[in-house]
Amino acid sequence: MQNRKPLIVITGASSGIGLATAQLFSSLGHPLLLLARRLENMQALNLPDTLALSVDVTDRAALAAAVQQGEARFGPADAIVNNAGVMLLGEITRQDPDQWDRMLDVNVKGVLNGVHAVAAGMVQRQRGSIINVSSVAGRKTFPNHVAYVGTKFAVHGLTENLREELAAHNVRVTTIAPGAVETELLGHTTDDSIKAGYEEWKTSMGSKVLSAQDVANAIHYAYAQPDGVCIREIVLAATRQQA
């Protein structure tokens, strides 16, 4: 059966922003390819016209194969939301350098792997949207964020460069840069004192920081623009977030 709406690929779809984005696009009638390491979380969504696969975005071949499988089932990917990421905060003199490697692999190489899986097809079709989820930490610095900030500045830079390269092929490229969001992301950090300080910072904003749904709405807003309109970057944060 011909789908009335095109395929959307979402990485990091097992929780937080990725999960909320999957639910939103599904509610609007899009078939989905959902990718994350935790398969059961995606399957539990029980969304129609959805293929959920356990894929680590650092595995370039597996990610490309998954996109091929999704496109064979639902047709060409009209958009990819490169959302998978990890936030391992740490004081630079004490942080385990293995955590830097993990963030670089997931937050930077994982995004590039997602781009690699769809870009050639989009250029050939002269259509598509690549939406990379970065962070306010890709625009400014924060305490105990040195390596994380480095990865998110990289996402901002590569996304803008990618936009310039693909614009002539009618492929839109967007950076989404949220501030503090209520997700599992902070749980990746292993330093309890840093986690406590981050939670205290969130509390100082009052009871409201961004929800995953807020970010999903921004992602859809960028995607839903007419083909001739590219929202290059959306920066969003809770109203009371000053930094």
C-alpha positions as CSV (number, residue, x, y, z in Angstrom):
1,M,0.0,0.0,0.0
2,Q,1.3,3.5,-0.9
3,N,1.8,5.6,2.3
4,R,0.2,9.0,2.1
5,K,3.1,10.5,4.0
6,P,6.8,9.8,3.7
7,L,9.2,7.9,6.0
8,I,10.8,9.7,9.0
9,V,14.0,8.1,10.5
10,I,14.6,8.9,14.2
11,T,17.7,7.9,16.1
12,G,17.8,7.7,19.9
13,A,14.1,6.9,19.7
14,S,13.8,4.8,22.9
15,S,13.4,7.7,25.3
16,G,13.1,11.4,25.8
17,I,13.1,13.7,22.7
18,G,13.4,10.8,20.3
19,L,10.4,9.0,21.8
20,A,8.3,12.1,21.9
21,T,9.2,12.9,18.3
22,A,8.2,9.4,17.2
23,Q,4.8,9.7,18.8
24,L,4.2,13.1,17.2
25,F,5.2,12.2,13.7
26,S,3.2,8.9,14.0
27,S,0.1,10.8,15.1
28,L,0.4,12.8,11.9
29,G,0.4,9.7,9.7
30,H,4.1,9.2,9.0
31,P,5.7,5.8,8.8
32,L,8.7,5.6,11.0
33,L,12.1,3.9,11.3
34,L,13.0,4.0,14.9
35,L,16.6,3.3,15.9
36,A,18.1,2.9,19.4
37,R,20.0,0.3,21.4
38,R,17.0,-0.4,23.6
39,L,14.5,-2.2,21.4
40,E,11.8,-3.0,23.9
41,N,11.2,0.7,24.7
42,M,10.4,1.4,21.0
43,Q,8.3,-1.7,20.6
44,A,6.3,-0.7,23.7
45,L,5.1,2.4,21.8
46,N,3.1,0.1,19.5
47,L,2.9,2.7,16.8
48,P,1.4,1.8,13.4
49,D,3.6,1.6,10.2
50,T,6.7,1.6,12.4
51,L,9.9,-0.5,12.1
52,A,12.0,-0.4,15.3
53,L,15.5,-1.8,15.2
54,S,18.2,-2.1,17.8
55,V,21.1,-0.1,16.3
56,D,24.0,1.7,17.9
57,V,24.6,4.9,15.9
58,T,28.4,4.4,16.3
59,D,28.1,1.4,14.0
60,R,28.1,3.0,10.6
61,A,27.4,-0.2,8.6
62,A,24.5,-1.2,10.9
63,L,22.9,2.2,10.7
64,A,23.2,2.3,6.9
65,A,21.7,-1.2,6.7
66,A,18.8,-0.2,8.9
67,V,18.0,2.8,6.8
68,Q,18.0,0.6,3.7
69,Q,15.7,-1.9,5.4
70,G,13.3,0.9,6.4
71,E,13.3,2.4,2.9
72,A,12.6,-1.0,1.4
73,R,9.5,-1.2,3.5
74,F,8.2,2.3,3.6
75,G,9.9,4.2,0.7
76,P,12.6,6.8,0.7
77,A,13.4,8.6,3.9
78,D,12.1,12.2,3.7
79,A,13.8,13.2,6.9
80,I,16.2,11.9,9.5
81,V,16.2,13.3,13.1
82,N,19.7,12.6,14.4
83,N,18.8,12.7,18.1
84,A,20.9,10.0,19.7
85,G,23.4,11.5,22.2
86,V,25.0,11.1,25.6
87,M,25.9,13.8,28.2
88,L,28.7,12.8,30.5
89,L,29.6,15.8,32.5
90,G,32.9,16.0,34.4
91,E,35.6,18.2,35.8
92,I,38.3,18.0,33.1
93,T,41.2,17.1,35.5
94,R,39.3,14.2,37.0
95,Q,37.0,12.9,34.2
96,D,37.8,9.6,32.7
97,P,39.0,10.2,29.1
98,D,37.0,7.2,28.0
99,Q,33.9,9.3,28.6
100,W,35.3,11.9,26.1
101,D,35.6,9.1,23.5
102,R,32.1,7.9,24.1
103,M,30.6,11.4,23.6
104,L,32.7,12.0,20.5
105,D,31.6,8.6,19.1
106,V,27.9,9.1,19.8
107,N,27.4,12.8,19.6
108,V,29.6,13.6,16.6
109,K,30.4,10.4,14.7
110,G,26.8,9.1,15.3
111,V,25.4,12.2,13.7
112,L,27.8,11.9,10.7
113,N,26.8,8.3,10.4
114,G,23.1,9.2,10.2
115,V,23.9,11.9,7.6
116,H,25.9,9.4,5.6
117,A,23.0,6.9,5.6
118,V,20.5,9.3,3.9
119,A,22.4,12.2,2.2
120,A,23.2,10.5,-1.1
121,G,19.6,9.4,-1.6
122,M,18.3,12.8,-0.8
123,V,20.6,14.5,-3.2
124,Q,19.6,12.1,-5.9
125,R,15.9,12.8,-5.3
126,Q,16.5,16.5,-4.8
127,R,14.5,16.4,-1.6
128,G,14.9,15.7,2.1
129,S,15.4,17.1,5.6
130,I,18.3,16.4,7.9
131,I,17.6,17.6,11.5
132,N,20.4,17.4,14.0
133,V,19.6,17.7,17.7
134,S,22.4,19.7,19.3
135,S,22.1,21.8,22.5
136,V,22.5,25.3,23.8
137,A,25.8,23.9,24.9
138,G,26.7,24.0,21.2
139,R,26.5,27.8,21.4
140,K,28.0,28.6,24.9
141,T,30.0,27.1,27.7
142,F,28.9,25.7,31.0
143,P,30.8,24.4,34.1
144,N,31.9,20.8,34.0
145,H,30.8,20.6,30.3
146,V,34.2,20.8,28.5
147,A,34.0,17.6,26.4
148,Y,30.3,17.7,26.0
149,V,30.4,21.3,24.9
150,G,33.1,20.3,22.4
151,T,30.9,17.7,20.9
152,K,27.9,20.0,20.6
153,F,29.9,22.8,19.1
154,A,31.0,20.2,16.5
155,V,27.4,19.3,15.8
156,H,26.6,23.0,15.2
157,G,29.6,23.5,12.9
158,L,29.1,20.3,10.9
159,T,25.4,21.0,10.5
160,E,25.9,24.5,9.1
161,N,28.6,23.3,6.8
162,L,26.3,20.4,5.6
163,R,23.5,22.9,5.0
164,E,25.7,25.0,2.7
165,E,26.8,21.9,0.8
166,L,23.3,20.4,0.3
167,A,21.3,23.6,-0.2
168,A,21.9,23.5,-4.0
169,H,20.4,20.0,-4.0
170,N,17.1,21.2,-2.3
171,V,18.0,19.3,0.9
172,R,17.2,21.2,4.1
173,V,19.5,20.9,7.1
174,T,18.5,22.2,10.6
175,T,20.1,22.4,14.0
176,I,17.8,22.1,17.0
177,A,19.4,23.5,20.2
178,P,17.5,22.9,23.4
179,G,18.3,24.2,26.8
180,A,17.7,22.0,29.9
181,V,15.2,19.3,29.1
182,E,13.5,16.8,31.5
183,T,14.9,13.6,30.0
184,E,17.2,10.7,31.0
185,L,20.2,12.5,29.7
186,L,21.6,13.7,33.0
187,G,21.6,10.1,34.2
188,H,24.5,9.3,32.0
189,T,26.8,11.4,34.2
190,T,28.7,9.4,36.8
191,D,29.8,12.2,39.1
192,D,27.1,12.5,41.8
193,S,28.1,16.0,42.9
194,I,27.9,17.3,39.4
195,K,24.5,15.7,38.9
196,A,23.3,17.3,42.2
197,G,24.5,20.7,41.1
198,Y,22.8,20.3,37.7
199,E,19.5,19.4,39.4
200,E,19.9,22.4,41.7
201,W,20.4,24.6,38.6
202,K,17.2,23.2,37.1
203,T,15.3,23.8,40.3
204,S,16.4,27.4,40.3
205,M,14.4,27.9,37.1
206,G,11.2,27.0,39.0
207,S,9.1,23.9,38.3
208,K,9.3,24.2,34.5
209,V,12.1,23.2,32.2
210,L,11.6,22.0,28.7
211,S,9.7,18.8,28.1
212,A,10.7,16.3,25.4
213,Q,7.4,17.2,23.8
214,D,8.4,20.9,23.6
215,V,11.5,19.8,21.6
216,A,9.5,17.4,19.4
217,N,7.2,20.3,18.5
218,A,10.1,22.4,17.4
219,I,11.5,19.5,15.3
220,H,8.1,19.1,13.6
221,Y,7.8,22.9,13.0
222,A,11.1,22.9,11.1
223,Y,10.1,19.9,9.1
224,A,6.6,21.1,8.3
225,Q,7.7,24.3,6.5
226,P,7.2,24.4,2.7
227,D,9.9,22.8,0.7
228,G,11.4,26.2,-0.2
229,V,11.8,27.2,3.4
230,C,14.8,26.0,5.5
231,I,14.7,26.7,9.2
232,R,18.4,26.7,9.8
233,E,18.4,26.7,13.6
234,I,16.0,26.7,16.4
235,V,17.3,27.6,19.9
236,L,14.7,27.0,22.7
237,A,14.9,26.9,26.4
238,A,12.6,27.4,29.4
239,T,11.6,31.0,29.9
240,R,13.4,31.2,33.2
241,Q,16.6,29.6,31.9
242,Q,19.1,32.5,31.9
243,A,22.2,30.8,30.7
